[in-house]
Amino acid sequence: MRAALRLLGTGLLVSVVVGACGGESDSGGGSSGVSIDDLPKLYAGAVCKSVQSCFGDLYSVFSGGEDCSKNYETALGDELPRLKQAIEKGTVVYDGTKVDACLAAIEKVGCNLVGEPAECTAAVDGTVELGGDCELDAECKGSDALCQVGAACPGKCAKKGLAGATCKRDSDCAAGLSCSDATSKCFEPAAAGAACEGGGTAPDCAMGLFCLGSDDQAKQPGSCKTLTEGFSGKAGDACWFQGKPGCSTDLRCIVEKVDTTSGQIVAKCGAPFAAGAPCKIAIPDGCPTDQYCKVPDKSFDGTCTPRPTAGQPCAKLFDDELCGADTRCEGGTCKPRQKLGGQCSTDEVCFSENCVNGGCAPSGGCK
């Protein structure tokens, strides 16, 4: 389940967009090209087209009913004032006439993101050399640099991390590398056909690939497959467990029972369930996106039930804590996602995905 959800992890695209959203002294359009105030909406649209072209129909299956463009536009708009300040200081240079080319490049990226597109670096770049003072990543010159901050601001412009370097987000790492959730180290994702996961015995797959056959508990790695291969099961096929692929996007992998002899889970591809209808545990959840299959303890059978909304206790489904769209579980209660400065105790509740000392902080640079 976690492997499938990681397929939709697109935080690395946020840093590409934020790094490219510079400022301009003339905030109007005309000969200056794209206005800075239009950037959040335009970049969000380009990023979401790219993500959706990579994951296809799987995006809607695993996105939980959330609006990709709305989420990214909110996150980018939140950081825009800092980027405007950088242009006023002269630490970021912006060319609005080159933004359209950058947007087109992002849309074409799909599953092949290995760093900031050259067209985006042409549209906006920092002026601060390596070793110079900085407050945000966009101020550092070149797509391979970031603002490295220690105990206090300002930070120093430095090269992005190579394999093995400490990281918190994918954009902390050099082009072609990702940041491991398990080790917080930069690593090279596994390519198609390569070994993957297995409880940390092999790396995660590259974006757009699915790790098939991994068993974390047994430390048994799987193999990286294309999304078509990874979600190819037809109605009635065994699925997900014992190295079987997931089901096609119109079906769900439905758990039928645990074999009393082998102790293995028996699951087969079947149709999703209707709102309020009886249901079984499925991967992904077989209920409509605004509901989940609520099951009693030690059972696989339940009823499709509305997901809790803001202010309500989080729903429990085995080890997962569930909330409705645009909310996250924090301290046992569903909480609306927070803009910069909002209270938080986890990264997930922040649009920036960065909670620092109880408050939502910018995704990179000084907090």
KERO-957810 format. One line per field, with one value per residue (C-alpha): x, y, z; residue in three letters. Coordinates in steps of 0.05 Angstrom, whole numbers, padded with zeros to 5 digits. Layout:
// residues N
X: c(X ...)
Y: c(Y ...)
Z: c(Z ...)
residuo: c(Ala ...)
This chain:
// residues 367
X: c(00000 00054 00091 00030 00018 00090 00076 00038 00093 00106 00139 00201 00160 00142 00215 00225 00166 00184 00256 00230 00180 00224 00200 00201 00206 00148 00090 00048 00045 00059 00131 00154 00117 00081 00063 00091 00021 -00002 00054 00023 -00038 00002 00057 00006 -00030 00035 00058 -00009 -00010 00059 00040 -00024 00010 00059 00007 -00052 -00117 -00079 -00076 -00150 -00151 -00099 -00108 -00166 -00210 -00163 -00153 -00080 -00081 -00113 -00062 -00001 -00029 -00040 00030 00063 00021 00041 00115 00108 00120 00189 00206 00183 00228 00287 00277 00275 00341 00372 00386 00338 00334 00268 00251 00176 00183 00214 00162 00118 00177 00188 00115 00116 00179 00147 00085 00128 00168 00119 00156 00224 00240 00315 00323 00299 00286 00337 00281 00262 00333 00333 00269 00293 00359 00394 00453 00486 00549 00567 00587 00547 00492 00421 00351 00318 00339 00319 00374 00429 00458 00446 00396 00446 00450 00408 00407 00437 00414 00445 00423 00407 00396 00424 00445 00499 00491 00518 00516 00458 00474 00505 00486 00491 00483 00433 00367 00295 00265 00281 00304 00361 00392 00429 00393 00372 00372 00315 00312 00296 00238 00271 00343 00338 00395 00401 00399 00392 00323 00319 00306 00256 00274 00320 00312 00271 00250 00249 00249 00308 00350 00342 00324 00254 00235 00242 00180 00129 00150 00119 00156 00124 00137 00171 00162 00187 00179 00217 00269 00254 00263 00216 00227 00211 00156 00120 00053 00019 00054 00043 -00032 -00052 -00098 -00165 -00231 -00222 -00146 -00105 -00074 -00024 00000 00052 00083 00019 00006 -00048 -00113 -00130 -00156 -00230 -00222 -00198 -00157 -00208 -00187 -00230 -00199 -00136 -00119 -00122 -00069 -00016 -00034 -00031 -00081 -00126 -00147 -00177 -00192 -00265 -00311 -00311 -00368 -00424 -00433 -00462 -00459 -00429 -00354 -00291 -00220 -00189 -00126 -00137 -00200 -00260 -00310 -00322 -00266 -00306 -00318 -00278 -00292 -00305 -00293 -00297 -00235 -00210 -00255 -00248 -00322 -00353 -00395 -00375 -00376 -00363 -00292 -00287 -00282 -00245 -00253 -00276 -00235 -00193 -00218 -00176 -00164 -00112 -00049 -00075 -00110 -00159 -00190 -00230 -00202 -00161 -00151 -00097 -00098 -00059 -00063 -00122 -00165 -00175 -00146 -00150 -00085 -00047 -00014 00053 00051 -00007 -00001 00024 00056 00069 00095 00034 -00014 00025 00016 00092 00101 00149 00130 00183 00176 00100 00090 00085 00150 00174 00196 00268 00317 00307 00245)
Y: c(00000 00050 00035 00052 00117 00137 00136 00200 00234 00297 00342 00345 00383 00436 00455 00459 00507 00548 00553 00579 00628 00688 00759 00819 00893 00904 00862 00877 00838 00868 00866 00837 00773 00732 00772 00746 00747 00698 00649 00606 00588 00577 00535 00494 00478 00457 00414 00378 00364 00334 00291 00268 00250 00207 00170 00172 00143 00121 00193 00198 00130 00149 00225 00219 00268 00327 00381 00379 00450 00480 00449 00471 00540 00551 00527 00570 00632 00626 00632 00686 00746 00721 00713 00784 00809 00771 00805 00873 00858 00836 00766 00736 00755 00742 00743 00738 00730 00661 00633 00603 00560 00538 00519 00479 00443 00424 00398 00352 00324 00269 00214 00237 00293 00292 00365 00434 00442 00487 00531 00547 00566 00612 00645 00657 00647 00669 00716 00691 00648 00587 00606 00671 00690 00670 00664 00620 00570 00613 00663 00613 00614 00553 00495 00452 00498 00510 00553 00512 00539 00522 00544 00614 00656 00674 00609 00595 00576 00505 00448 00401 00335 00275 00203 00192 00265 00283 00311 00326 00335 00312 00382 00378 00325 00332 00320 00248 00233 00229 00236 00172 00175 00118 00143 00218 00208 00224 00162 00141 00112 00042 00037 -00009 -00081 -00066 -00091 -00045 -00035 -00100 -00063 -00020 -00074 -00039 00032 00058 00058 00120 00163 00128 00058 00009 -00039 -00107 -00166 -00128 -00157 -00109 -00157 -00213 -00164 -00190 -00139 -00134 -00110 -00042 -00047 00003 00026 -00014 -00077 -00060 -00049 -00100 -00147 -00164 -00183 -00247 -00245 -00255 -00188 -00148 -00203 -00258 -00216 -00206 -00140 -00091 -00085 -00042 00027 00009 -00047 -00056 -00111 -00138 -00180 -00242 -00281 -00307 -00378 -00419 -00467 -00421 -00358 -00319 -00265 -00283 -00223 -00216 -00159 -00137 -00077 -00018 -00010 00040 00095 00067 -00004 -00065 -00069 -00108 -00084 -00066 -00035 00020 00031 00007 00059 00127 00178 00214 00149 00090 00018 00019 -00050 -00077 -00106 -00173 -00169 -00154 -00137 -00069 -00012 00047 00106 00181 00201 00248 00323 00379 00377 00305 00247 00212 00145 00084 00030 -00019 00024 00082 00145 00172 00240 00272 00312 00374 00353 00313 00273 00309 00288 00243 00298 00317 00386 00431 00440 00501 00559 00589 00608 00561 00516 00445 00385 00345 00364 00334 00386 00443 00461 00471 00402 00432 00441 00475 00489 00483 00528 00516 00542 00553 00491 00514 00566 00607 00592)
Z: c(00000 00018 -00046 -00087 -00050 -00061 -00135 -00126 -00085 -00126 -00076 -00120 -00172 -00122 -00113 -00188 -00192 -00131 -00155 -00222 -00194 -00189 -00185 -00231 -00218 -00267 -00242 -00303 -00369 -00437 -00461 -00394 -00409 -00356 -00294 -00229 -00199 -00252 -00238 -00182 -00225 -00289 -00256 -00217 -00281 -00316 -00257 -00253 -00327 -00320 -00260 -00292 -00357 -00318 -00275 -00322 -00293 -00230 -00208 -00195 -00162 -00109 -00102 -00053 -00090 -00080 -00133 -00156 -00185 -00124 -00077 -00117 -00131 -00056 -00039 -00093 -00079 -00006 -00023 -00076 -00030 -00012 -00085 -00101 -00045 -00075 -00142 -00109 -00074 -00140 -00116 -00167 -00241 -00276 -00350 -00359 -00434 -00423 -00375 -00430 -00453 -00381 -00372 -00436 -00413 -00346 -00380 -00423 -00365 -00347 -00310 -00333 -00283 -00268 -00248 -00264 -00339 -00373 -00399 -00327 -00308 -00369 -00344 -00273 -00238 -00175 -00175 -00111 -00123 -00083 -00012 -00014 00035 00017 00046 -00006 -00057 -00117 -00099 -00112 -00182 -00225 -00221 -00182 -00122 -00060 00002 00058 00126 00193 00262 00239 00176 00128 00097 00046 -00027 -00036 -00086 -00081 -00046 -00081 -00065 00010 00029 00083 00056 00075 00006 -00064 -00085 -00034 -00079 -00145 -00211 -00220 -00145 -00094 -00019 00019 00068 00107 00112 00096 00048 -00026 -00070 -00142 -00154 -00184 -00259 -00295 -00281 -00222 -00151 -00105 -00032 00008 00074 00055 00021 -00046 -00067 -00085 -00158 -00201 -00212 -00256 -00237 -00189 -00142 -00154 -00106 -00049 00021 00074 00133 00098 00071 00002 -00054 -00113 -00184 -00214 -00266 -00310 -00285 -00340 -00315 -00242 -00249 -00301 -00263 -00294 -00260 -00220 -00222 -00159 -00140 -00099 -00051 -00065 -00120 -00160 -00196 -00175 -00214 -00274 -00256 -00262 -00211 -00139 -00106 -00057 00002 00007 00065 00098 00077 00142 00117 00089 00128 00062 00043 -00015 -00057 -00126 -00174 -00171 -00182 -00133 -00083 -00083 -00031 00033 00008 00041 00025 00036 00050 -00017 -00046 -00061 -00021 -00061 -00035 -00069 -00057 -00002 00035 00063 00080 00155 00183 00254 00287 00260 00199 00124 00115 00129 00101 00057 00106 00097 00112 00173 00158 00193 00269 00271 00299 00247 00221 00235 00183 00210 00216 00174 00200 00149 00136 00080 00022 00038 00111 00147 00211 00265 00338 00325 00294 00221 00208 00147 00110 00133 00097 00119 00193 00209 00269 00257 00288 00224 00155 00121 00148 00114 00041 00042 00073 00123 00196 00238 00312 00310 00249 00174 00144 00072 00035 00028 00053 00116 00157)
residuo: c(Met Arg Ala Ala Leu Arg Leu Leu Gly Thr Gly Leu Leu Val Ser Val Val Val Gly Ala Cys Gly Gly Glu Ser Asp Ser Gly Gly Gly Ser Ser Gly Val Ser Ile Asp Asp Leu Pro Lys Leu Tyr Ala Gly Ala Val Cys Lys Ser Val Gln Ser Cys Phe Gly Asp Leu Tyr Ser Val Phe Ser Gly Gly Glu Asp Cys Ser Lys Asn Tyr Glu Thr Ala Leu Gly Asp Glu Leu Pro Arg Leu Lys Gln Ala Ile Glu Lys Gly Thr Val Val Tyr Asp Gly Thr Lys Val Asp Ala Cys Leu Ala Ala Ile Glu Lys Val Gly Cys Asn Leu Val Gly Glu Pro Ala Glu Cys Thr Ala Ala Val Asp Gly Thr Val Glu Leu Gly Gly Asp Cys Glu Leu Asp Ala Glu Cys Lys Gly Ser Asp Ala Leu Cys Gln Val Gly Ala Ala Cys Pro Gly Lys Cys Ala Lys Lys Gly Leu Ala Gly Ala Thr Cys Lys Arg Asp Ser Asp Cys Ala Ala Gly Leu Ser Cys Ser Asp Ala Thr Ser Lys Cys Phe Glu Pro Ala Ala Ala Gly Ala Ala Cys Glu Gly Gly Gly Thr Ala Pro Asp Cys Ala Met Gly Leu Phe Cys Leu Gly Ser Asp Asp Gln Ala Lys Gln Pro Gly Ser Cys Lys Thr Leu Thr Glu Gly Phe Ser Gly Lys Ala Gly Asp Ala Cys Trp Phe Gln Gly Lys Pro Gly Cys Ser Thr Asp Leu Arg Cys Ile Val Glu Lys Val Asp Thr Thr Ser Gly Gln Ile Val Ala Lys Cys Gly Ala Pro Phe Ala Ala Gly Ala Pro Cys Lys Ile Ala Ile Pro Asp Gly Cys Pro Thr Asp Gln Tyr Cys Lys Val Pro Asp Lys Ser Phe Asp Gly Thr Cys Thr Pro Arg Pro Thr Ala Gly Gln Pro Cys Ala Lys Leu Phe Asp Asp Glu Leu Cys Gly Ala Asp Thr Arg Cys Glu Gly Gly Thr Cys Lys Pro Arg Gln Lys Leu Gly Gly Gln Cys Ser Thr Asp Glu Val Cys Phe Ser Glu Asn Cys Val Asn Gly Gly Cys Ala Pro Ser Gly Gly Cys Lys)
